[in-house]
Amino acid sequence: MNKFHWPVRVYYEDTDGGGVVYHANYLRFMERARTEWLRSLGFGQNELRRNLGVIFVVREVRVRYLKPAVFDDALQVVSNIEEVGRSLMRFRQVIRRGEETLTEGLVEVVCVDAGKFRPVALPPVIREKMTEFA
């Protein structure tokens, strides 16, 4: 199974009053990694909307927080696809500091028509790349 690694640096703005990463920011880190993974496959979000008429929306997120990240930590968001369905993709994402796992997430993303916001089948060109990666 292929994994996509995306580096993230924790900035002061990512932390709360206690100096640790605010819980919602882990979701932002995961979102950035999925976006960059898609870009690495040759699919920019704007081009998908403009050329194929589709966008991806998050349907469900499950996150497990194990250890905190703090200001200036160098993190890695590791993403892999667990499932590719007709319009659904399920990602497992792990945020690590070195070899230490800080956060685990399971994210379900659905391909939808950009105008109607209704689920549609993944375009064949995207499905092909996704199944190669899975």
N, C-alpha and C positions, 0 to 999 in steps of 0.2 A: 504494500500500500504506500503510495507516494504521499509525502508530507510537504507542506509549504511553510517555510520559516520566514517570519517578518520581525525585524528588530524594532523595539520601542524603547525610548528613553523616557523616564518619568520626570516631568517638569513640575515646578512648584505649583502651577495652576491645577495639576492633576490630584493634588493632595488636599486633605481636610485639615481642620484645626489641630488634629493630633499628629500631623506630619505623615500620615499614611495615605495611600491612594484611595480616593473616595470610591465606594462600591460600584457606582454606575459607570465610572471611567474604564473599568475592565471591559465592559460591553463596547465602549468606544474603541478600545484597543483591538478587540475581536473584529469589529466592523471594518476597521482599517485594513486588517490582515486579509479579510475576505475580499475586499475591494482590490487590494494589490495583487492577490492571487489571481483574481479574474483578469486584471490588467496584464499579468505575466502570461496568461493564456491567449492574449491578443484581443480581449474584450473590454473596452472602456465603457463605463456606465452611460455616458452621453451618447456614444455610438450605438449601443444596444437600443436605447430609446429611439434615436433618430432613424437608424437603418433597419432595425428588426421590429420596432414597436413594442418592445417588452422592457420591463423593469423587474427587479427582484425585491421582494418585501419579506421581512421577518414575520413568521407566523407564531413561532414559539421559541422561548429561550429558557434553558435550565442552567443555573450557574451554582457551582460549589466553591466557596472561598475557603482555602486551606491555610494560607499564610499571607501576611500583608507585604505589599511592595511599598517602598518609601522613596522620597525625593532623590533623584539622580541615579536610581537603579537602572541598569541596562537589562532589559527584558527581551525575551523571544516569545512571539505568539506562534505556536505550531498548530497548523490547520490541516485536517484531512477530511475527505468525504466518506461518510459511512454508507450513504444510500443516495441513489439517483432514481427518482420515480418519474412519472409522466410530467409533472410540473414542480415537484418537490425535490429539494436537495437537503440532506441532513449532514451537518458539519459537526465534527468533534474538534474543539479548540482547547488548547492548554497554554497557559501563560507560565513561563519559567524564568527563573533567575539562575543562570548557570544550569546545573542539573536539578535544582530544587523546584518542584511544582508548587505554584502559588494558587492558581485558579484553574478549574476545569469547567468547560461549558459544552452544552449540546444545543445547537442552533438549527432550527428548521426554517428554510428559505423557500418561498414559492415564486415561480415565474408568473407574472401577471401581464395582461394587456395594459400598455401604458396609458391608454385613454379611458378604458372601462374599469380598470382595477379588478378584473375578473381573472381567475386562474386560466392559464393557457399552457399547452404543451411546450416544453423546452424546444426552441428551434434546433433542427438537426445538427447544425454546425456547432452549437454549444453542447448539445448532448454528447456528440462524438468526443469533444475535448474533455468533458467532465468524466465520461466513462473511462477514458484513457488514464485520467488522474486517479480515479477511485481504485 
